[in-house]
Amino acid sequence: TYRQQSGKPIKTELTVTKAFRLLKECLDEGHDPVNVINTSIANGYQGLFKPKFALNDRRTGRDVNRISAPDKTIPTGFRG
């Protein structure tokens, strides 16, 4: 396994229990537990961590690829 190959074996049953609990919480919040594990491995983390952003936060965020329509009104007092 990854932990064995990295020279950092799982030390206790409590470690496994807490890891499963965290993955269950991530799943309940709509995150894929496999992605949580893969992110930890890819970044060289020694543990598992919840994603920083909730899934719904990303969906409701501003779409950076959308071009907004220009404002055609001239502000009161504009002197250009």
N, C-alpha and C positions, 0 to 999 in steps of 0.2 A: 504494500500500500504506500501511498504518498508519505505518510508519517514515518514509516519504517525506512523508506529510501532517504528521507531527509535527516535521519538520525535522531528524530524527536518522537519516540514512541508515546502512545497514550498511556498515562500513568495510573489513572484510577477509574473505577466504575462511575464515580461522581462526575468526572470529566465527560464521559460518554452520555450520561443522563442529562447534564446541562446542555450539551451540544444538541441532543435530540429535542430538548425543550425549546431551544432557540430556533432550530429549524422549523418546528411546529408553529411557533409564533410568526415566523416569516411567511410560512404557507398561509396561515390565517389572515395575514395582511395582504395576501395576493402575490407574494414574491415566490419565485421558483427556488426551492431549497438547493437544487443542483447548481443553479447560478450562484447562490451564496457560497457554496463549497468551492466552485471553480474560481470565483473571484478571489477567495482567500488563497488558493493555491497559486493563481497567476501573480498575485502581489507579494507572495512569499510570507504571508501572515502566519503566525503560530497558532491562531485560533479562528473562530468563526465570528462574524460581525453582521449585525442587521444592516441592510442598505441605508444610506444616509437620508434618502428621500423616499417618502411614501409614493406609491404608484400613482395615486390620484393627484399628488402635487405636480408630477411631471405632465400629466395630461392637461391640467388646467393652466399650466404655465404659458407664457407668451411664445407663439410660434415664430422663431427667428427667421424662418424662410418666407414668411408672408410679407408682402410689400403693402404697406398701408396706403390708402388713397390720400392724396395731398389735400390740405385744408385750403379751400378756395376763398375763404373770407379774409378780409383785411381788418386787423384789430383796430379798435377805436384809438385814435391818437397816433397811429402809425405815420411817420414822416419819412418816407423813403424816396 
